[in-house]
């Protein structure tokens, strides 16, 4: 079994599902500590969490204060980094980037 030191949830803008997944994973009891991030494919400027996503998180006792989206960079790719997307379209876009590896659609991971 491969062990990853970092997980990055990637979406188009990283203002909704990706930061939600990031925070939920951070709250899980894990066997070892990992770094968890959310990144977007197209982030022209940092944006806060989507208001509806924020309301859902707050209603579940999770606050993402000061969250701002950030761009996925080729420097984010590493042998010990797992990249998870929510759909195949985003996965294919990520795979077009130089150095992309360990990229999966979240529903394909078992």
ROTI-789921 format. One line per 2 residues: number of its first residue (from 0); for each residue z, x, y of N, C-alpha, C, O. Coordinates in pm, whole numbers, plus 50000, padded with zeros to 5 digits. Last residue first. Layout:
! residues N
NUM) Z:X:Y:Z:X:Y:Z:X:Y:Z:X:Y; ...
***
This chain:
! residues 110
109) 49602:48931:50325:49692:48876:50223:49808:48968:50197:49894:48938:50114; 49393:48841:50585:49494:48935:50541:49585:48868:50441:49638:48760:50467
107) 49231:48648:50688:49180:48723:50573:49283:48818:50515:49262:48870:50406; 49345:48547:50915:49347:48460:50797:49295:48531:50672:49311:48480:50561
105) 49293:48756:51099:49429:48727:51057:49434:48644:50929:49518:48669:50842; 49039:48980:51028:49069:48846:51079:49203:48808:51019:49225:48826:50899
103) 49077:49332:51092:49074:49217:51003:49092:49088:51083:49152:49088:51190; 49026:49673:51096:49009:49550:51173:48992:49434:51077:48905:49436:50990
101) 49033:49954:51046:49145:49868:51009:49144:49737:51087:49247:49694:51138; 48853:50077:51333:48891:50083:51193:49009:49991:51170:49079:49954:51265
99) 48634:50207:51576:48704:50089:51523:48730:50106:51373:48641:50143:51297; 48488:50408:51695:48615:50443:51632:48690:50327:51571:48800:50347:51518
97) 48334:50209:51938:48342:50341:51876:48482:50367:51820:48582:50350:51889; 48283:49865:51864:48342:49969:51948:48355:50100:51870:48384:50100:51751
95) 48210:49679:51681:48102:49743:51756:48153:49860:51841:48074:49943:51884; 48445:49567:51595:48380:49664:51507:48262:49735:51573:48220:49841:51527
93) 48486:49381:51798:48573:49498:51788:48507:49606:51705:48511:49723:51740; 48288:49194:51730:48282:49263:51860:48367:49390:51858:48327:49493:51911
91) 48385:49107:51482:48256:49173:51489:48239:49249:51621:48183:49358:51622; 48628:48985:51567:48629:49098:51473:48499:49176:51484:48501:49299:51493
89) 48529:48775:51718:48603:48881:51786:48608:49005:51696:48595:49117:51745; 48410:48628:51508:48331:48670:51624:48399:48787:51696:48334:48885:51730
87) 48619:48560:51333:48521:48660:51293:48437:48712:51410:48398:48829:51410; 48946:48532:51486:48819:48478:51437:48720:48591:51413:48735:48702:51464
85) 49172:48664:51554:49190:48526:51508:49059:48464:51461:49060:48356:51402; 49247:49001:51446:49183:48904:51534:49207:48765:51476:49256:48750:51364
83) 49428:49303:51433:49414:49166:51381:49351:49076:51487:49393:49075:51603; 49443:49631:51338:49387:49542:51441:49365:49406:51377:49292:49394:51278
81) 49678:49875:51280:49615:49757:51223:49570:49667:51338:49651:49632:51424; 49695:50224:51275:49697:50103:51357:49618:49992:51290:49504:50012:51247
79) 49666:50473:51160:49792:50402:51136:49807:50275:51219:49917:50223:51233; 49424:50567:51252:49439:50544:51109:49562:50458:51079:49563:50381:50983
77) 49339:50398:51555:49397:50510:51483:49412:50471:51337:49412:50352:51304; 49245:50280:51870:49212:50290:51728:49273:50416:51667:49261:50525:51722
75) 49292:50302:52138:49385:50220:52060:49362:50234:51910:49450:50202:51830; 49080:50429:52253:49199:50512:52225:49306:50434:52147:49400:50494:52095
73) 48910:50227:52314:48881:50303:52192:48999:50392:52155:49016:50427:52038; 49110:49946:52419:49038:50070:52447:49010:50142:52315:49079:50120:52216
71) 49153:49624:52539:49146:49706:52419:49060:49827:52450:48948:49813:52501; 49330:49555:52841:49202:49580:52774:49221:49662:52646:49297:49760:52646
69) 49595:49316:52874:49538:49449:52893:49417:49465:52802:49405:49398:52699; 49792:49064:53044:49690:49106:52947:49642:49247:52979:49646:49291:53094
67) 50138:49068:53093:50006:49075:53154:49908:49127:53049:49937:49221:52976; 50460:48931:53111:50346:48965:53027:50219:48967:53113:50197:48877:53194
65) 50693:48859:53249:50620:48979:53293:50505:49019:53202:50456:49131:53214; 50837:48696:52972:50840:48726:53114:50765:48856:53140:50773:48950:53061
63) 50821:48519:52744:50734:48635:52764:50725:48666:52912:50617:48663:52971; 51072:48383:52549:51023:48403:52685:50941:48531:52693:50988:48638:52653
61) 51150:48137:52321:51092:48270:52336:51030:48281:52475:50947:48199:52514; 51230:47880:52251:51330:47980:52286:51279:48122:52301:51357:48217:52295
59) 51036:47698:52223:51088:47756:52099:51185:47872:52126:51216:47951:52037; 50962:47643:52476:51023:47533:52401:51079:47579:52267:51160:47510:52205
57) 50840:47889:52535:50969:47856:52596:51039:47745:52519:51160:47750:52499; 50601:47856:52388:50695:47963:52356:50834:47933:52412:50933:47951:52342
55) 50485:47638:52521:50514:47630:52377:50618:47735:52339:50712:47706:52265; 50456:47745:52778:50541:47627:52758:50579:47613:52610:50694:47580:52578
53) 50271:47950:52726:50405:47983:52776:50501:47867:52753:50616:47888:52714; 50049:47801:52660:50109:47889:52559:50252:47925:52599:50341:47930:52515
51) 50004:47684:52911:50034:47599:52795:50099:47681:52683:50194:47634:52619; 49951:47912:53072:50066:47823:53101:50103:47735:52982:50221:47713:52956
49) 49882:48231:52936:49834:48095:52961:49954:48002:52975:50050:48012:52897; 50033:48516:53085:50019:48428:52969:49970:48291:53013:50012:48241:53117
47) 49843:48677:53351:49965:48634:53281:49932:48548:53160:49816:48513:53137; 49608:48951:53351:49639:48810:53372:49768:48774:53299:49799:48834:53196
45) 49451:49233:53494:49563:49179:53416:49592:49033:53454:49599:48998:53571; 49094:49216:53495:49219:49243:53568:49331:49179:53487:49308:49080:53418
43) 48917:49199:53290:48871:49259:53415:48988:49295:53506:48981:49391:53583; 48902:49219:52972:49011:49202:53068:48971:49275:53195:48988:49396:53207
41) 48778:49153:52687:48726:49149:52824:48842:49115:52918:48875:48998:52939; 48939:49182:52465:48808:49248:52466:48751:49256:52607:48685:49354:52642
39) 49294:49247:52492:49175:49164:52505:49048:49247:52503:49048:49366:52536; 49597:49274:52297:49492:49331:52383:49373:49237:52385:49352:49158:52293
37) 49934:49315:52223:49824:49219:52234:49725:49277:52334:49763:49324:52441; 50141:49499:51987:50077:49477:52116:49976:49363:52107:49937:49321:51998
35) 50410:49663:51839:50324:49545:51836:50272:49519:51976:50348:49516:52073; 50525:49918:51628:50488:49882:51764:50391:49764:51755:50301:49765:51671
33) 50780:49878:51385:50641:49900:51421:50624:49861:51567:50700:49781:51621; 51038:49972:51160:50995:49932:51294:50849:49967:51316:50800:50071:51271
31) 51060:49822:50835:51060:49939:50922:51006:49896:51058:50937:49795:51069; 51085:49565:50735:51145:49677:50660:51155:49803:50745:51247:49883:50728
29) 51167:49316:50983:51073:49397:50908:51145:49512:50839:51255:49551:50880; 51219:48998:51097:51290:49113:51039:51193:49191:50949:51142:49138:50851
27) 51036:48902:51389:51051:48901:51243:51133:49021:51195:51118:49131:51247; 50982:48931:51654:51107:48862:51619:51134:48862:51468:51244:48826:51426
25) 50731:49040:51663:50843:49122:51711:50978:49062:51670:51076:49135:51653; 50579:48821:51587:50595:48931:51494:50712:49021:51534:50785:49071:51448
23) 50601:48667:51824:50653:48614:51697:50673:48726:51595:50774:48726:51523; 50472:48833:52007:50615:48804:52022:50675:48751:51893:50788:48786:51858
21) 50209:48832:51901:50281:48956:51925:50432:48931:51930:50509:49001:51865; 50140:48564:51911:50153:48629:51780:50233:48759:51793:50314:48791:51707
19) 50130:48540:52192:50221:48455:52114:50247:48520:51978:50362:48531:51934; 49928:48715:52263:50065:48747:52302:50168:48661:52229:50281:48705:52206
17) 49714:48570:52121:49748:48709:52092:49890:48745:52138:49966:48801:52059; 49683:48311:52228:49731:48331:52091:49781:48472:52064:49879:48492:51992
15) 49661:48403:52539:49711:48285:52469:49767:48320:52331:49884:48354:52318; 49539:48619:52651:49631:48543:52737:49691:48422:52666:49766:48347:52727
13) 49325:48787:52564:49466:48816:52531:49564:48747:52625:49660:48808:52673; 49055:48745:52577:49124:48781:52701:49271:48815:52682:49336:48865:52774
11) 48969:48751:52302:48875:48769:52413:48946:48815:52540:48903:48911:52604; 49204:48947:52109:49127:48827:52138:49034:48855:52254:49022:48968:52299
9) 49413:49112:51878:49303:49121:51974:49231:48988:51985:49200:48924:51884; 49714:49263:51815:49645:49135:51806:49540:49135:51916:49571:49155:52034
7) 49797:49554:51655:49744:49502:51781:49671:49372:51751:49577:49369:51671; 50058:49740:51524:49973:49623:51504:49928:49576:51641:50009:49559:51732
5) 50153:50058:51395:50123:49973:51510:50033:49858:51466:49945:49875:51382; 50187:50183:51160:50292:50205:51259:50274:50115:51381:50367:50097:51460
3) 50132:50075:50826:50086:50087:50964:50205:50103:51057:50311:50043:51036; 50070:50184:50504:50174:50152:50601:50119:50177:50741:50066:50284:50771
1) 49910:50059:50216:49899:50134:50339:50007:50089:50437:50034:49969:50450; 50000:50084:49882:50000:50000:50000:50000:50088:50124:50080:50181:50135
***
